[in-house]
Amino acid sequence: MKTVSLSGSLRENVGKKDAKKHRREGKVVCVLYGGKEQIHFTIDEMAFSKIIFTPEVFLINLQLDGKEYSAILQDIQYHPVNDKVLHADFLEIFEDKAVTIGVPVKFEGVAPGILAGGKLFKKIRKLKVNGLVKDLPDFITINIDKLDIGSSVRVRDVVNEELEFLDTPNAVIVMVKTARGAAEDEEEEEGEGEEGAEGAEGESKEGEDSGASKDNK
């Protein structure tokens, strides 16, 4: 898995006022946990662009006050109106301890069902896996060469001896449907997306509050 380096500054004070001050200065308040103690710090907001505006997942080399920590981005909270990054949680990782992370799915091949007039329907973009850092891939490749109309690849069909797959085994990752069936599913997903958007906004507001609560600790 690819590694990205980020440099941050330790926070001298932890609280709402301090967090607001840093945000006005274009910084994101962050916390690193999973090690011996939580570490509160800030990172320039612009630095986040290389790890959040991409489907890839990275191991992150955090450089804080002359020390280096290996971590993954565990959670990120956005402002509900302008989508600015408000707070980020990083999980410290260790070579001898398994970590749970979402790995992007990459599709390869040409499905016979598509050549027959069907449409490829991608249901899962990331698979949740558990494994040692050295075994985590950049992406998980799914071959679709054998997919006819009506057939699919499910989580249980993916094999990697080094990883434990945590998604529901029967969950569909990708399938080929008739054009009409795919269109119906897309309409259904759009409806769910509208409801999800409302939920996401609520979660963002809650996230902002939770981020603030962390700052009060």
Backbone hydrogen bonds in HBPLUS format (Angstrom, degrees):
<---DONOR---> <-ACCEPTOR-->    atom                        ^
c    i                          cat <-CA-CA->   ^        H-A-AA   ^      H-
h    n   atom  resd res      DA  || num        DHA   H-A  angle D-A-AA Bond
n    s   type  num  typ     dist DA aas  dist angle  dist       angle   num
A0059-LEU N   A0002-LYS O   2.90 MM  57  6.16 169.7  1.91 162.1 163.9     1
A0004-VAL N   A0059-LEU O   2.87 MM  55  6.36 152.4  1.95 159.3 168.4     2
A0061-ASN N   A0004-VAL O   2.78 MM  57  6.01 160.8  1.81 145.5 152.2     3
A0006-LEU N   A0061-ASN O   2.99 MM  55  6.19 161.3  2.03 145.5 148.4     4
A0063-GLN N   A0006-LEU O   2.87 MM  57  6.19 160.2  1.91 161.5 165.5     5
A0008-GLY N   A0063-GLN O   2.99 MM  55  6.22 166.8  2.01 158.8 158.8     6
A0009-SER N   A0042-THR O   2.94 MM  33  5.34 151.7  2.02 144.3 153.4     7
A0042-THR N   A0009-SER O   2.84 MM  33  5.34 147.2  1.94 142.4 152.9     8
A0011-ARG N   A0040-HIS O   3.14 MM  29  5.82 167.7  2.16 131.7 130.2     9
A0019-ALA N   A0015-GLY O   2.93 MM   4  6.12 157.1  1.99 151.6 158.7    10
A0020-LYS N   A0016-LYS O   2.91 MM   4  6.15 163.8  1.93 156.9 160.4    11
A0021-LYS N   A0017-LYS O   3.01 MM   4  6.20 153.7  2.08 146.0 153.4    12
A0022-HIS N   A0018-ASP O   3.07 MM   4  6.35 160.7  2.11 149.9 154.0    13
A0023-ARG N   A0019-ALA O   3.00 MM   4  6.26 157.5  2.05 150.1 156.6    14
A0024-ARG N   A0020-LYS O   2.98 MM   4  6.20 152.4  2.06 147.1 153.9    15
A0025-GLU N   A0021-LYS O   3.22 MM   4  6.50 135.7  2.43 137.7 149.3    16
A0025-GLU N   A0022-HIS O   3.02 MM   3  5.04 128.4  2.29  94.5 108.8    17
A0027-LYS N   A0022-HIS O   2.99 MM   5  5.29 155.3  2.05 143.4 143.6    18
A0026-GLY N   A0023-ARG O   3.03 MM   3  5.10 160.9  2.07 107.2 110.3    19
A0045-GLU N   A0026-GLY O   2.90 MM  19  5.71 173.1  1.91 151.0 149.9    20
A0028-VAL N   A0043-ILE O   2.77 MM  15  5.33 164.8  1.79 153.8 158.5    21
A0043-ILE N   A0028-VAL O   3.03 MM  15  5.33 148.1  2.14 139.8 149.6    22
A0088-ALA N   A0029-VAL O   3.17 MM  59  6.66 147.6  2.28 145.4 153.5    23
A0030-CYS N   A0041-PHE O   2.74 MM  11  5.30 161.2  1.78 169.3 163.2    24
A0041-PHE N   A0030-CYS O   3.08 MM  11  5.30 165.0  2.10 135.4 139.3    25
A0031-VAL N   A0088-ALA O   3.08 MM  57  6.63 145.3  2.20 157.2 167.0    26
A0090-PHE N   A0031-VAL O   2.87 MM  59  6.15 167.2  1.89 166.7 168.4    27
A0032-LEU N   A0039-ILE O   2.85 MM   7  5.05 153.7  1.92 142.4 151.3    28
A0039-ILE N   A0032-LEU O   2.92 MM   7  5.05 154.0  1.99 140.9 149.3    29
A0033-TYR N   A0090-PHE O   3.01 MM  57  6.46 161.2  2.04 162.6 164.7    30
A0092-GLU N   A0033-TYR O   2.76 MM  59  5.91 172.7  1.76 167.0 169.6    31
A0047-ALA N   A0044-ASP O   2.99 MM   3  5.50 141.0  2.15 112.3 122.9    32
A0048-PHE N   A0045-GLU O   3.09 MM   3  5.67 153.9  2.16 114.5 121.6    33
A0049-SER N   A0046-MET O   3.22 MM   3  5.74 158.4  2.27 112.2 118.1    34
A0051-ILE N   A0048-PHE O   2.99 MM   3  5.51 162.8  2.02 117.9 123.6    35
A0052-ILE N   A0048-PHE O   3.05 MM   4  6.12 139.4  2.22 161.9 174.2    36
A0060-ILE N   A0071-ALA O   2.73 MM  11  5.08 168.6  1.74 163.7 160.1    37
A0071-ALA N   A0060-ILE O   2.86 MM  11  5.08 148.6  1.96 146.6 155.3    38
A0062-LEU N   A0069-TYR O   2.76 MM   7  5.02 156.0  1.81 165.4 161.8    39
A0069-TYR N   A0062-LEU O   2.81 MM   7  5.02 150.5  1.90 142.7 151.9    40
A0064-LEU N   A0067-LYS O   2.81 MM   3  5.25 154.2  1.87 155.9 161.2    41
A0067-LYS N   A0064-LEU O   2.89 MM   3  5.25 163.1  1.92 118.3 123.7    42
A0093-ILE N   A0070-SER O   2.89 MM  23  5.66 164.0  1.91 135.6 139.5    43
A0072-ILE N   A0091-LEU O   3.02 MM  19  5.43 143.3  2.16 137.7 148.3    44
A0091-LEU N   A0072-ILE O   2.92 MM  19  5.43 163.3  1.95 159.4 163.1    45
A0074-GLN N   A0089-ASP O   2.84 MM  15  5.48 151.3  1.92 145.9 153.7    46
A0075-ASP N   A0089-ASP O   3.31 MM  14  5.02 158.6  2.36 133.1 133.0    47
A0089-ASP N   A0075-ASP O   2.80 MM  14  5.02 170.4  1.81 149.1 151.0    48
A0077-GLN N   A0087-HIS O   2.86 MM  10  5.18 164.3  1.88 159.0 160.4    49
A0086-LEU N   A0077-GLN O   2.73 MM   9  5.55 167.2  1.74 156.5 160.1    50
A0087-HIS N   A0077-GLN O   3.37 MM  10  5.18 158.4  2.42 131.4 135.1    51
A0079-HIS N   A0084-LYS O   2.75 MM   5  5.22 150.0  1.84 146.9 157.4    52
A0083-ASP N   A0079-HIS O   3.05 MM   4  4.70 137.2  2.24 128.8 133.0    53
A0097-LYS N   A0094-PHE O   3.14 MM   3  5.43 169.0  2.16 115.7 118.4    54
A0099-VAL N   A0131-GLY O   2.84 MM  32  5.54 163.7  1.87 140.3 139.5    55
A0131-GLY N   A0099-VAL O   3.07 MM  32  5.54 157.0  2.12 142.3 146.2    56
A0101-ILE N   A0129-VAL O   2.96 MM  28  5.66 155.0  2.02 155.3 163.5    57
A0129-VAL N   A0101-ILE O   2.92 MM  28  5.66 172.9  1.93 157.0 156.4    58
A0103-VAL N   A0127-LEU O   2.85 MM  24  5.31 167.8  1.86 146.5 144.6    59
A0127-LEU N   A0103-VAL O   2.90 MM  24  5.31 159.4  1.94 148.9 146.2    60
A0140-ILE N   A0104-PRO O   2.86 MM  36  6.31 156.7  1.92 157.3 165.1    61
A0105-VAL N   A0125-ARG O   2.81 MM  20  5.38 151.3  1.90 148.9 144.1    62
A0106-LYS N   A0140-ILE O   2.85 MM  34  5.88 166.5  1.87 143.4 144.9    63
A0142-ILE N   A0106-LYS O   2.75 MM  36  6.07 159.3  1.79 159.7 164.6    64
A0108-GLU N   A0142-ILE O   2.99 MM  34  6.23 156.8  2.04 151.0 151.9    65
A0144-ILE N   A0108-GLU O   2.94 MM  36  6.23 162.6  1.97 170.2 175.7    66
A0114-ILE N   A0111-ALA O   2.99 MM   3  5.43 140.5  2.15 109.5 119.8    67
A0116-ALA N   A0112-PRO O   3.02 MM   4  6.31 131.0  2.27 140.7 154.5    68
A0113-GLY N   A0147-LEU O   2.90 MM  34  5.94 159.6  1.94 151.5 145.5    69
A0118-GLY N   A0113-GLY O   2.76 MM   5  5.27 149.3  1.86 155.3 151.0    70
A0117-GLY N   A0114-ILE O   2.98 MM   3  5.17 160.6  2.02 109.5 113.1    71
A0119-LYS N   A0177-LYS O   2.69 MM  58  5.41 155.2  1.75 156.6 165.5    72
A0177-LYS N   A0119-LYS O   3.03 MM  58  5.41 163.2  2.06 148.0 148.8    73
A0121-PHE N   A0175-MET O   2.71 MM  54  5.25 164.2  1.74 170.9 171.6    74
A0175-MET N   A0121-PHE O   3.03 MM  54  5.25 150.6  2.12 136.2 145.5    75
A0123-LYS N   A0173-ILE O   2.81 MM  50  5.07 150.1  1.90 137.4 144.6    76
A0124-ILE N   A0173-ILE O   3.20 MM  49  4.80 156.2  2.26 132.8 130.0    77
A0166-LEU N   A0128-LYS O   2.88 MM  38  5.48 176.2  1.88 155.6 156.3    78
A0130-ASN N   A0164-GLU O   2.85 MM  34  5.06 140.9  2.00 138.8 150.8    79
A0164-GLU N   A0130-ASN O   2.97 MM  34  5.06 159.7  2.02 144.3 150.8    80
A0135-ASP N   A0132-LEU O   2.94 MM   3  5.43 148.1  2.04 113.9 123.6    81
A0136-LEU N   A0133-VAL O   3.21 MM   3  5.40 165.5  2.23 110.4 114.8    82
A0147-LEU N   A0144-ILE O   3.19 MM   3  5.47 171.4  2.19 119.5 119.9    83
A0151-SER N   A0148-ASP O   3.04 MM   3  5.46 165.7  2.06 134.5 135.0    84
A0150-GLY N   A0176-VAL O   2.70 MM  26  5.60 165.9  1.72 144.6 149.3    85
A0176-VAL N   A0151-SER O   3.13 MM  25  6.02 157.8  2.19 169.7 175.8    86
A0153-VAL N   A0174-VAL O   2.85 MM  21  5.48 155.9  1.91 162.8 167.7    87
A0173-ILE N   A0153-VAL O   2.80 MM  20  5.69 164.6  1.82 154.4 159.7    88
A0174-VAL N   A0153-VAL O   3.40 MM  21  5.48 157.8  2.45 141.0 146.5    89
A0157-ASP N   A0154-ARG O   2.86 MM   3  5.36 152.0  1.93 114.4 123.5    90
A0155-VAL N   A0171-ALA O   2.96 MM  16  5.74 151.0  2.04 158.2 167.6    91
A0158-VAL N   A0155-VAL O   3.11 MM   3  5.60 161.3  2.15 115.9 121.5    92
A0156-ARG N   A0169-PRO O   2.89 MM  13  4.58 143.8  2.02 146.9 135.1    93
A0163-LEU N   A0160-ASN O   3.10 MM   3  5.57 157.0  2.15 115.2 121.9    94
A0171-ALA N   A0168-THR O   2.89 MM   3  5.33 163.6  1.92 121.4 126.9    95
A0182-ALA N   A0178-THR O   2.95 MM   4  6.20 160.8  1.98 162.2 167.8    96
A0183-ALA N   A0179-ALA O   3.01 MM   4  6.17 154.0  2.08 143.1 150.1    97
A0184-GLU N   A0180-ARG O   3.05 MM   4  6.34 154.9  2.11 149.5 155.7    98
A0185-ASP N   A0181-GLY O   3.11 MM   4  6.36 155.1  2.17 143.7 150.2    99
A0186-GLU N   A0182-ALA O   2.91 MM   4  6.16 151.8  1.99 147.5 155.6   100
A0187-GLU N   A0183-ALA O   3.00 MM   4  6.26 155.9  2.06 148.3 153.9   101
A0188-GLU N   A0184-GLU O   3.03 MM   4  6.26 155.7  2.09 143.6 150.5   102
A0189-GLU N   A0185-ASP O   2.84 MM   4  6.09 153.7  1.90 146.9 154.4   103
A0190-GLU N   A0186-GLU O   2.89 MM   4  6.12 150.1  1.98 146.1 154.2   104
A0191-GLY N   A0187-GLU O   3.12 MM   4  6.41 155.3  2.18 145.6 151.2   105
A0192-GLU N   A0188-GLU O   3.04 MM   4  6.36 156.4  2.09 145.6 152.3   106
A0193-GLY N   A0189-GLU O   2.69 MM   4  5.90 146.1  1.80 144.7 155.4   107
A0194-GLU N   A0190-GLU O   3.05 MM   4  6.37 145.7  2.17 146.2 153.1   108
A0195-GLU N   A0191-GLY O   3.34 MM   4  6.69 159.7  2.38 145.2 149.5   109
A0196-GLY N   A0192-GLU O   2.74 MM   4  5.95 155.5  1.79 148.5 157.0   110
A0197-ALA N   A0193-GLY O   2.74 MM   4  5.92 140.5  1.90 141.8 152.0   111
A0198-GLU N   A0194-GLU O   3.37 MM   4  6.70 151.8  2.45 141.1 146.2   112
A0199-GLY N   A0195-GLU O   3.10 MM   4  6.48 157.9  2.15 146.3 152.7   113
A0200-ALA N   A0196-GLY O   2.66 MM   4  5.90 155.2  1.72 151.4 159.0   114
A0201-GLU N   A0197-ALA O   2.91 MM   4  6.15 151.9  1.99 144.3 151.3   115
A0202-GLY N   A0198-GLU O   3.04 MM   4  6.34 157.0  2.09 145.5 151.7   116
A0203-GLU N   A0199-GLY O   2.78 MM   4  6.07 153.6  1.85 149.0 157.3   117
A0204-SER N   A0200-ALA O   2.77 MM   4  6.02 150.4  1.85 146.1 154.2   118
A0205-LYS N   A0201-GLU O   3.01 MM   4  6.33 155.0  2.07 146.8 152.7   119
A0206-GLU N   A0202-GLY O   2.88 MM   4  6.17 158.6  1.93 148.0 154.5   120
A0207-GLY N   A0203-GLU O   2.56 MM   4  5.77 149.1  1.65 145.9 156.4   121
A0208-GLU N   A0204-SER O   2.81 MM   4  6.10 146.7  1.92 144.3 152.4   122
A0209-ASP N   A0205-LYS O   3.06 MM   4  6.39 156.3  2.11 143.8 149.8   123
A0210-SER N   A0206-GLU O   2.71 MM   4  6.03 155.2  1.77 150.5 158.6   124
A0211-GLY N   A0207-GLY O   2.69 MM   4  5.87 153.4  1.76 146.5 154.3   125
A0212-ALA N   A0208-GLU O   2.91 MM   4  6.14 152.0  1.99 141.9 149.6   126
A0213-SER N   A0209-ASP O   2.79 MM   4  6.09 149.7  1.88 144.4 153.6   127
A0214-LYS N   A0210-SER O   2.91 MM   4  6.20 149.1  2.01 144.7 152.5   128
A0215-ASP N   A0211-GLY O   3.05 MM   4  6.35 143.7  2.19 137.5 147.7   129
A0215-ASP N   A0212-ALA O   2.96 MM   3  4.91 116.3  2.38  90.7 107.3   130
A0216-ASN N   A0212-ALA O   3.07 MM   4  6.41 123.6  2.40 137.3 152.1   131
A0216-ASN N   A0213-SER O   3.03 MM   3  5.06 138.4  2.20  94.5 106.8   132
A0217-LYS N   A0214-LYS O   3.05 MM   3  5.32 151.4  2.14 102.7 111.6   133
